[in-house]
């Protein structure tokens, strides 16, 4: 308009400014704003909201103060925007001041302000204030409910979040795709397939059966909890798929040892002209790693920069280090780390440390551990892996030295626990636990299983015990939490049905060997999700190929 000799009026200037902001063209938007001969509240609100949307919170506050000096006034949208900026900076004190300003200007109960307050208090760590802001809403909208549910989920209060979801449902407020996708993720944290099935049914009932966001969350959930066929069913029924949808199923296949299927899905994705991103390559390389597809993994790794112009990141390198470790190529793995075009990360050294443990390479393991100690001095797992290497190498004196270091640093391992869901109820077990009402049955079942799998070559790996473990602790080790959870599941589920168990630590060698044989003799599929990965036990073998 200016080039044609027409000076835009205030309305048109604001519309052009808004267009640039909505398109994410903030540099051009800022130039337009600075060149405007006159700016009203709409102009200021538009540029400030744009800055908040792109995370430039400090500049947003600077302009907000300039606007205040000029107009000494602001509306509910402005205050809501600045509350969002406070949330982004996690400045609860500033958020409280804005809350007071909202009340002063009579917009404290405005829907946008209320939702922004719930989000701000949640992100700043005060879920109590978030709940209070929600309770004070005169009309609880879908966004308001979503905000408080997300707040509880953010702080790990999954059961409370689920309870709020049921309250929302009972209140008659319309749920949207964000509600359902969020609850599916919460169900994942609770390790509850039953909850997810209920949400899946609700998704269809409320007209979101074809929604891409919610269905992608379902694919991700079913994949994570061993229901890969269900994940594929949801994926196949989706009329539209984005890169995230493909990534979710590729990762699901890979996590459960379906490496060949993951690679085939990746190739199908390319055939359908979907553009992979760095997450796609992480998923497919991880799948190759979990299924020991060395040559295919190496080809895909090389194709990242060559064919797709995506520079491999540290996690991609970590997958390749793991693949090389599986082949026993530790020198090549070390060379890959040293040749990386960036400073090696903790994930890369951790992959080399694990490879050193599996291949019992003491010198390289010590080197990787020392690197990790400098980067993550308080991370317990780094010390534990080196401890295992010393034990496997018969270096008990050095192992005792690692234990002394742990004690000196005050690092203690959290109690190992496993849990399993049966009939919509979670049952948690500790090693040597005798608190369950079915304790006698469970222990008898463990003893029976140990007797049965001994016929197939199982020998308890007591030789791996530490030199200072007493007889009572050795007895506990024979009843690890994983074995108790498996025994409970076998007792309380239908014959032939799969078992799904979660464990908060890396599964030990003894339990891993035992569960492989238990899956064989009971003809059950047993999925264990430990701190490292998924282990899909079937017919006497594990999807990890004994590498974890």
N, C-alpha and C positions, 0 to 999 in steps of 0.2 A: 504493500500500500504506500509506504514511504517512497519507494523508488518510482512510483507513478505520480508522485506529487500530492498524495493525499495523506494528511496527518491523522492517524487513528484516534478515535475518541477513547474515553476511559473504558467503556464497556468492551470495545474490540481489543484494546490493549490487554485487558485482564483475560479475555478469552484466548488470545495468542499465548500469553504467559502460562495459562493453565494447560494448554495443549503441550507446550514444551515440558512442563513438569510431569504430566501424565505419561509422556514418552520417555521419561528418564533423562532428558537432555538438560541437565542442571547447569552446565556451564553456559549454554545459550540462554537458558531461562534467567540466570543471574545477570547476564549482560542486558537482556531486555528490561529486567526490573530496574537496574541501575540507570538505564537511559530513559525511563519513563518520566515525562515532565511533571506529571501529577500521579500520586499514589494514594489510594484510599485503603480502607481496612481489608477489602477483598484482595487487593494487590499484596499487602503484607501477609495476610493469612495464607495465600497461595504459595508464595515463595518459602515461608517458614515451614509449611506442611511438607513441601517438596524436600527441604533440607532434612527434616526428621525422617522422611521415608527412606532417604539414602544413607542415614546414619550420621549425618553431619550435625550432631546435637549441639556442640559448642557454638557453632555459627548460628544455629537456630535461636539459641538463647540470646546471642548478641543482637540479632535483628529484632527479637521480641522486646528487648529493653529499649531499642531505638524507637520501635513502634509505640511503646508505652509513653516515652517522652513526648512523642508527637500528638498522640490521641488521648492518652490517659483513660483508655477504654478498651475493652476486648469482649468478645462474645464467647458463648459456650464452646464453639468449635476451636477457637484459639486456645482456650484453657485446656481443652481435651488434648490438643496437639502437644502443648508444652508438658502436660502430664506424661504423655508418651515419651517425650524427650528425657524426662526425669527417670522413667523406667529404663530407657536405653543406657543411661549413665549410672543406673542403680543409686540415685541420689534421693533417698527417702525423705531427707529434711527439706529439700526443695519441693518434692512432691507434696509434702504436708502443707507447705506455704501456699502452693497452688490450690490445694484442697480448700484451705481457708479463704482464698480469693474467690473461689467458685461459690462458696456459701455467701460471701459478702456481696457478690454481684447477682445473687439470686438464681444461680444455675447449678447449685449443688446436687439437685435431683435430676438434672438433664441426663438423658439416656447415654449420650456420647461421653459426657464427663464421668458418669458412674462406671461405665465399662472401662474407661481409661484408668480410673482409680483402682478398680479391682486388679487390672493387669499390672499397674505400677506397684501396688503393695505386694502382690505375689512375687514379682521379679526382684523386689528389694528385700525379700525374706520375711515379710510380715503377713502370713496367711490369716492371722486373726483380724487384722485391719481390712484385709481383702474381703473376708466373710462379713465384717461389719458394713462395708461399703455396699456389698451385695444385698444384705438384709434391709438397708435403707432405701433401696430402689423402689419407687412407688409402683412401677410396672416392670416386671422382670422379663426381659426380652430374650430371644434366642442367643444373641451375642453376650448378654449378661451371664446367662447360664454357662455358655461355653467358656467364658473368661474364668469363672470361679472353679469350674471343673478342671480347666487347664492349670490353674493355680495350685490346686491340691496335687495334681499329677506332677507338676514341676518340682514339688518338694518331697516326692516319693510317697505321698499319702494316697496310694492307689485305691485302697478299699473305701476311703472317704470320698474320693473322686467318683467311684462307682455308685456309692450311695447317693451323691448329688445327681448323678445321671438318672437314677430311678425316681428321685424327687421331680426332676425336670419332666420326665415322661408322664408321671402321675398328675402333674400340674396342667397338662394339656398344651403346653407351649410347643410350637412347631420345632422339630429338630432338623438340622441341616446336615449336609455331607461332612462338614467339619466335626460336628458332634459325633457322628458315627466313626469316622476315621480316628478320632481321638480316643474313643472308648475301646476300639479294637487294639490300639497301642497299649492302653492301660491293661486290657485283658492279657496282653503278651507279658507284661511285667508280673502279673499275678499267676502266670503259667496256667491259665484257665481256658481250656478249649471249649468248655461248656458255655462260659460267658460269651466267648467269641461267636459261638453258634447262635446264641440268642440275639446278639447284635446283628449278625448276618441276616437272620430272619427279619429283624426290625428294619434293617436297611432296605430289604425288598418290599416290606409292607408299607414303608413310608415313601416309596417311589424313587429310591436312590439305588435301585438294583443295578443300574448301568453307569453309575457315577464313577468317573475315573479315579478320583482321589480316594474315595472310600474303598473301592475294589482293590486298588493298589495296596492299601493298608491291609486288606484281607489276605492278599497274596503273600505279603510280607509276614503276616502273623502265622498263617498255616504253614509256610515254609519253615519258620523258626521253630515250630513245635512238632515237626516230623510229619505233618499232614501234607506231604508234597503232592499227592494226587488231588487233594482238595484245592491246593493252591493252583495247580494246573487247570482244574475245572473252572475256577473263578476267572483265571487268566484267559482261557479259551472263549469264555462267554462275553468278555469285554468287547464292545463294538469299536471302541477307540482305545488305543494304548499309547502311552508316552514312554520316553526313555526310562523313567523311574519304574514303570510297570515291568518292562523287560529286565531291568536290573534286579528287581525283587525276585523274580522267578529264577534267573540265572544264579543268583546268590543262594537261593533255596536249594536248587539242584546241587550246587557245589558243596554246601554245608553238610549234605547228607551222603556225600560220596558218589553222586551221580555226575561225575566229571565229564564223561562223554556226552551225556544229554545236555549239560551246561554249554559245552563247546558247540554242539549242534544248534542249540537255541541262539547262541551268539551269532553263528553264521546265518541263521534264518533272519535274525534282526538286521544284519547287514544287507541280506537279499531284499528285504522289504524297505530298504532305503532309510532306515532309522539311524540317526547319528549317535554313535556311542560316545560316552564321556569318560572321565577318569574313573568314575565309580563303576561303570560297565567293565572296564579293563581290570579293576581290582577284583570284581566278582568272578570274572572268567579265569583270571590268573590264580585266584585262590582256589577255584574249582580244580584247575589243573594240578595245583599243589596238593590238595586233599586226595586226589585220585592218582597221583604220581604219573601224570601225563607230561613227562619232561620235554620231549621234542615239540609237542603241540604248544606247550606253555612258552617255550623259547621263541617259537615262530610268532606267537601273538604278541609277546613282549617287544620283539623287534619291529612289528608292524605298527606299533603305537605312534612313533614319531615318523616312520617312513611313509605309511599310508594314510594316517589319520591326523597327523600334525599335533599329536598330544604328547607332551613331554612326560616321561615316566616320573612319578613322585616316589617318595621314600617307601610308602606301603607297597608299591609295585615292585620295587627292588627287594623288599622283605620277602615277598612271595617267591621271587626268583632265587633268593638265597636259600629259602626252604626247599625249593625244588632241587637245587644243586646238592643240598645236604642229604636229601633222600637218595640221591645217586652216589653218595659218598665222596662227592667232588668238593671237599672242603677248601682246598687251595684255590679252586676256581671261585668259590663263594667269597673267600677273603679278597680275591683280586677284584671281584665285582664291587665289593664295598669300597675298596681303595680307589677304584676307577670311577665312582659315582661323581657326577658334575656338581655335587653339593656336599656339604658336611654330613657324614653319616649320622643317622638319627638313632635313638634308643631302640626303635622297632627293628632296625636293621641289625644292630648288635645282638638284640634278643633272639632274632632268628638264627644268627650264627651260634649263639650260646646253646640253643636247643639242638641245632645240628651237631654240635660238639658233644652234647650229652648222648644223643642217639648213636653216634659213631665212636663214642668214648675217646675223644681227642682231648687229652688233658691240657696240653699247652695252649691250643687255640681257645679252649673253653676258659682258661684262666685269663687270657688276653681280652676276650670279649667281656668277661665278667668285670674286669678292672675298668674297661671303658664304661660299662653300665653303672658301676659304683660312683664314677665321677659325674654321671648325668642324672642318675636316680638313686641317690645314696640311701633313701628310706624305703625303697621298693623291695619288699620281702622276697618276692618270687625270684629275683636275680640271685640272691644268696642261696635259695633252696635248690635251684638248678645246679649251681656249682657244687653244692653239698652232695647232690646225687652223682655228679661226675667223680668226685673224690671217692665216694663209696664204691662206684663201679670199678674204679681203678685200684681199689684196695688201700687208698691213702687215708686211713682212719685218723691219723694224727692231724692231717690237714683239715679233715672234716670237722674234727673237734675244734680246730681253730676258727672255722666259720661259725660254729655254734657259739663260741665265746664272743665273736664279733656281734652276733645277733643280740646276745644278752647285754653286751656293753651299750649297744645302741637302743636297747629297750624295745626291739622289734619282736613282736609275738604274733604267731599265726592265729587268725580268727578260728574259732571252733569249726571243724569240718562238719557240714550238715547237708543232707539230701532231702528232697521232698517229692512227693508224688500225689497227684490228684485222683481220688476215687470217689465216685458218686457225688461230684460237685464239692467235695471237701478235700482240703490239702492236709497231708499228714507229713510232719517234719521229723527227721531222725538224726541224732548225733551218733558218733562212733561209740559203741558200747552202751547205747541208750537202752534203759529198761523202764521208761516212764509210760510207754504206750499200753493201752488196755489189752492189746493182743500180744504182749511181750513174749509170753511162753510159746505161743503158736509160732511167732516170728523166728525165735531162736531155734526152735525145733526144725523149722523149715530150712534155715541157714545150714544147720548141721546135716540135714538130709541132702541138701544140694551139694555141699562140700564132699560128702561121701559119694554121691553120684558122679560128680565131675572128676573125682580122683581116678575113676575108672578110665577116664579119657586123658590122663596124664597131668591133671592139675596137682601142683605141689605149692602150698603156701610159701610165699617168698619171704620167710623170716630172716634170711641171711642179709636182707637189705636194711634191717633194723639198725638204729644208731647204737653205739657201744654203751651209752648211758641210759638206755630204755630199760625200765625194770620189768619184772615178770607180769605185773598187773597190766602195764601198758601194752605188753606184747599180747595179752589176752584180748584187750580192747581192739587191737589191730586186726584180730581174726574176725571181728564183727564191725567192720567199717560201715559207715552210714549208707553207702551205696548198696551193700549186700542186704542190709536191713530193709531198705526201701524196695529192692527187687523182691525179697521174700514176701513182704507185705502185699505187694502188687499181685504176685502169683496166687496168694491165698484169697484175695478179695476181688479178683476179676475173672471174667469168663475164660474158659480154656481156649487158647489160641489167639486171644486178643492181644494187641501190642501194649507195651508198657512205656510210659514216658516219665523220665526222672530228671530232676535238676539238681546240680551239685555246685556248691559255691567255691570249690577249689579244683585244681587239676586232678583228674582221676589218677589214682596210683597204679603202678604196674600190676600189683597183685589183684586188685579189683577188676582191672581191665581184662586180665587173663581169665579170671573167674567168670565174669559176665559173658565173655565170648562163649565159654563152654556151657553156661547156664542157658543161653539162647539156643544152643544146639540141643541139649538134652530135653528142654521143655518145649521145643519147637515154637518159640515165641520170638517176635521182633522186640528188641529193647533199645530205646533211644535214650541216651544219657547226654544231657547238655551240661558240660563242665565249664570251668573258667577259661578253657583254651578253645574248645570247639564242640561240635556235635559228634557223638559216637553212635553210629547206627549198627547195632549188633544183630547179626542174623546168620544162622547155620554155621556157627563156630568161627565167624570172622567179623571184623569191624571195618567200617567205611574209612577209617583213618589209615588203614594199612599198617597199624602199629607204629605210627609216627605222629606224635603230638607233644 
